[in-house]
Amino acid sequence: KSDRWIESVSIVSGMYAGDSANTLHVDNSGKLCYNDYSGTVTMKAAAGETVTATVNIGSASWMNAYVYIDTDADGFTAGIADGSNYMPSGDLVSYSFYNNDASSDENGWDSNGRSISGDSRSTVDLPSFAVPAEPGIYRVRVKLDWCNIDPNGDADGKFGDFMDNGGQIVDFMLEVVANTSVDDVRCETSLPSGIYDLSGRKIERVENSGIYIVNGKKVL
């Protein structure tokens, strides 16, 4: 297939919403199935943040998208969790359609468990996912394929050969940044009652004008 290409990949992060580096435009002039941008592109997200990956494939049709994060730097792995029809495991964090059934691709799910069938199966709309909670730099893989979670592309594809399907892989890096913002501050001790001067001495009544601390608040 020569008409099914990833034109761009974006990581939509609330913490880094204005960062143009979070969008990768793929150069398809060489028509490569494997595109390694790991040495040139690093996107950003906050530790543990829930983000969304968007994959633009232009006018291409009948394809699915898959996202992997190599959390332990040992290469990409993927699976469906034991006892589940759809829950991704290993380095697979999001996918648009899969069914874990080698006999048919008529019905399936996305990685959030939404049931998909019919023409709706042709989608690259990826559910949101959480990036690692541990700050660091991680390799990310986005794969375009049909109903196949194998991160290597699987040349003996379950529903068609990866190459014949117009499959494509794009790798880049993701910097997970420690979140240092303070969301909520609570005072666990009660404020002192009574009237105090600015030296901290408690007084029975105010006899001179000025600033005093009344029940923990400055009062003129």
Backbone torsions as a table, in degrees:
resi	resn	phi	psi	omega
1	LYS	NA	134.8	-179.4
2	SER	-118.6	11.1	-176.8
3	ASP	-121.1	13.9	-177.6
4	ARG	-121.6	95.9	-175.0
5	TRP	-133.0	144.3	172.1
6	ILE	-77.6	116.1	-180.0
7	GLU	-85.4	-35.4	178.6
8	SER	-159.2	156.1	175.5
9	VAL	-132.1	134.7	177.4
10	SER	-129.9	145.8	168.2
11	ILE	-106.8	114.0	-177.4
12	VAL	-89.8	105.3	-177.1
13	SER	-115.9	129.0	176.9
14	GLY	-64.9	-34.9	-178.7
15	MET	-74.7	-26.6	-178.0
16	TYR	-127.0	44.1	-174.3
17	ALA	-63.6	-30.8	-176.9
18	GLY	-95.0	10.5	-176.1
19	ASP	-88.1	109.7	-178.1
20	SER	-66.3	-20.4	179.0
21	ALA	-67.7	-11.8	-179.7
22	ASN	-82.0	8.1	173.3
23	THR	-123.5	126.9	179.5
24	LEU	-110.1	122.1	175.0
25	HIS	-96.4	121.0	-173.2
26	VAL	-87.1	129.4	176.4
27	ASP	-85.0	108.3	-177.6
28	ASN	-102.0	16.4	-178.6
29	SER	-62.9	-29.8	178.6
30	GLY	-90.3	-1.6	179.8
31	LYS	49.6	54.5	-178.2
32	LEU	-92.9	138.1	175.1
33	CYS	-76.8	-28.7	179.3
34	TYR	-119.1	124.7	-176.8
35	ASN	-124.7	112.5	-175.6
36	ASP	-103.0	103.1	176.8
37	TYR	-105.2	15.5	-174.6
38	SER	-64.8	-21.9	179.3
39	GLY	-92.5	-5.4	-174.8
40	THR	-127.3	-21.9	-175.2
41	VAL	-123.1	123.9	174.0
42	THR	-130.3	116.0	176.4
43	MET	-91.4	174.1	-176.3
44	LYS	-134.2	148.5	171.8
45	ALA	-155.3	157.9	178.6
46	ALA	-81.2	149.5	-178.7
47	ALA	-54.9	126.8	178.2
48	GLY	74.2	2.9	-176.9
49	GLU	-69.1	145.0	173.1
50	THR	-87.8	122.4	-177.4
51	VAL	-125.7	173.1	175.1
52	THR	-129.3	135.8	173.3
53	ALA	-98.5	130.2	176.1
54	THR	-113.5	133.3	-178.7
55	VAL	-119.8	118.5	179.2
56	ASN	-98.4	117.8	179.4
57	ILE	-116.4	20.9	177.0
58	GLY	60.7	-129.9	-177.1
59	SER	-92.8	5.1	180.0
60	ALA	-61.9	151.1	-178.5
61	SER	-135.8	166.7	179.2
62	TRP	54.4	57.3	175.7
63	MET	-140.9	160.3	176.6
64	ASN	-126.2	162.3	-178.2
65	ALA	-123.9	148.3	-177.1
66	TYR	-140.3	140.5	-179.3
67	VAL	-125.5	134.9	180.0
68	TYR	-129.6	143.4	172.2
69	ILE	-124.8	120.5	-178.7
70	ASP	-78.2	87.3	-172.0
71	THR	-72.5	-23.6	-177.3
72	ASP	-118.3	14.9	174.7
73	ALA	53.6	38.6	179.3
74	ASP	-123.1	19.8	-175.7
75	GLY	94.9	161.3	-174.2
76	PHE	-83.8	136.7	172.9
77	THR	-128.1	161.0	179.3
78	ALA	-157.5	149.8	176.6
79	GLY	-169.5	178.8	172.4
80	ILE	-111.7	130.6	-174.4
81	ALA	-57.9	143.5	178.2
82	ASP	-56.1	135.2	178.1
83	GLY	81.6	2.7	-178.9
84	SER	-122.0	151.4	174.2
85	ASN	-86.8	-21.9	-168.9
86	TYR	-138.6	-17.8	-172.0
87	MET	-64.6	116.6	-178.1
88	PRO	-70.3	149.1	177.3
89	SER	-136.8	174.1	-175.2
90	GLY	70.4	-138.1	-179.4
91	ASP	-90.9	-3.1	176.4
92	LEU	-72.9	123.4	-177.5
93	VAL	-116.1	-21.3	-179.6
94	SER	-159.5	143.5	173.3
95	TYR	-151.6	155.5	-174.1
96	SER	-92.3	-26.6	176.7
97	PHE	-163.6	134.8	175.0
98	TYR	-166.4	155.3	-178.9
99	ASN	-136.9	-3.1	174.4
100	ASN	54.5	32.6	-179.2
101	ASP	-131.8	113.7	-175.0
102	ALA	-74.7	-6.5	-175.2
103	SER	-100.3	-18.6	-176.3
104	SER	-158.7	147.0	174.8
105	ASP	-116.8	22.3	-174.8
106	GLU	-71.4	-31.6	-178.2
107	ASN	-135.6	149.8	178.6
108	GLY	-170.5	-157.9	-176.1
109	TRP	-141.7	164.6	163.0
110	ASP	-98.0	179.4	-172.9
111	SER	-71.8	-6.6	172.8
112	ASN	-95.5	-0.9	178.6
113	GLY	90.9	8.6	177.3
114	ARG	-71.6	125.4	-179.2
115	SER	-73.6	133.8	-176.6
116	ILE	-133.0	137.9	176.8
117	SER	-152.7	172.8	178.4
118	GLY	63.2	-150.7	-177.6
119	ASP	-64.9	-19.5	178.9
120	SER	-64.6	-15.2	178.6
121	ARG	-64.6	-27.1	179.6
122	SER	-81.2	87.4	-177.5
123	THR	-150.7	146.0	171.8
124	VAL	-117.3	16.4	177.9
125	ASP	-74.3	114.2	-173.4
126	LEU	-98.4	132.0	173.1
127	PRO	-63.8	153.3	177.8
128	SER	-67.2	161.5	-177.8
129	PHE	-153.7	162.1	179.5
130	ALA	-94.3	133.3	173.8
131	VAL	-77.9	165.3	-178.9
132	PRO	-55.6	146.4	178.3
133	ALA	-79.4	-17.6	-179.4
134	GLU	-90.0	120.0	178.6
135	PRO	-59.0	147.4	-179.6
136	GLY	159.0	-174.0	178.5
137	ILE	-115.2	124.4	-173.3
138	TYR	-121.6	145.8	173.7
139	ARG	-82.3	134.0	-180.0
140	VAL	-119.2	141.3	176.3
141	ARG	-124.2	132.9	171.3
142	VAL	-115.4	128.4	-177.4
143	LYS	-121.9	135.4	172.2
144	LEU	-104.1	124.2	-175.2
145	ASP	-164.4	-171.9	177.2
146	TRP	-123.3	113.2	171.5
147	CYS	48.5	49.8	-177.5
148	ASN	-150.8	119.6	-176.6
149	ILE	-91.0	-2.6	-178.6
150	ASP	-60.2	118.1	-176.6
151	PRO	-67.6	-15.8	-179.8
152	ASN	-88.4	-1.8	179.1
153	GLY	97.8	-29.3	177.3
154	ASP	55.4	84.9	-178.6
155	ALA	-62.5	-20.4	176.7
156	ASP	-102.2	49.3	-168.4
157	GLY	-45.7	142.8	-179.1
158	LYS	-62.0	-41.8	178.1
159	PHE	-124.6	61.7	-179.9
160	GLY	105.2	148.9	179.4
161	ASP	-65.6	138.9	179.8
162	PHE	-52.5	-44.2	-179.8
163	MET	-68.5	-45.1	-179.6
164	ASP	-64.9	-30.2	178.6
165	ASN	-73.1	-8.7	-174.4
166	GLY	80.2	30.4	-178.5
167	GLY	-66.9	151.9	178.8
168	GLN	-150.7	143.9	178.3
169	ILE	-121.9	135.5	176.8
170	VAL	-128.8	123.5	177.8
171	ASP	-109.3	141.9	173.3
172	PHE	-154.1	177.5	-178.6
173	MET	-107.0	151.0	176.4
174	LEU	-126.4	122.7	174.9
175	GLU	-92.0	116.3	176.7
176	VAL	-93.5	115.7	-171.7
177	VAL	-101.2	136.4	178.5
178	ALA	-59.5	132.3	179.8
179	ASN	-87.5	109.8	-177.5
180	THR	-102.6	5.9	-178.8
181	SER	-72.9	152.8	177.9
182	VAL	-106.3	115.8	-177.4
183	ASP	-85.1	-30.3	-173.8
184	ASP	-155.1	136.8	176.9
185	VAL	-123.6	126.6	-179.6
186	ARG	-124.2	141.5	176.2
187	CYS	-99.4	118.2	-175.3
188	GLU	-90.4	-6.2	177.5
189	THR	-110.0	145.3	-179.1
190	SER	-75.4	148.7	178.9
191	LEU	-72.2	146.1	-179.5
192	PRO	-68.4	136.8	177.3
193	SER	-89.5	160.3	179.5
194	GLY	102.1	-173.7	-176.9
195	ILE	-115.1	133.1	-179.4
196	TYR	-131.9	147.1	171.3
197	ASP	-84.0	178.5	-174.7
198	LEU	-70.4	-9.6	175.1
199	SER	-88.3	-5.0	178.8
200	GLY	91.5	7.8	179.6
201	ARG	-87.9	132.4	179.1
202	LYS	-77.6	135.2	178.5
203	ILE	-123.6	155.6	-176.4
204	GLU	-81.7	-36.5	178.3
205	ARG	-154.4	156.8	-178.4
206	VAL	-86.1	122.2	-179.8
207	GLU	-112.0	-20.2	178.9
208	ASN	-125.8	147.5	178.8
209	SER	-69.6	155.3	-179.9
210	GLY	151.4	-164.7	-179.5
211	ILE	-101.8	128.0	178.2
212	TYR	-129.6	161.4	176.0
213	ILE	-101.8	112.6	-177.3
214	VAL	-114.0	114.4	-178.8
215	ASN	51.8	43.3	174.7
216	GLY	85.1	1.1	-179.2
217	LYS	-123.0	143.5	177.5
218	LYS	-73.1	131.7	-178.4
219	VAL	-133.3	135.5	173.9
220	LEU	-89.3	NA	NA
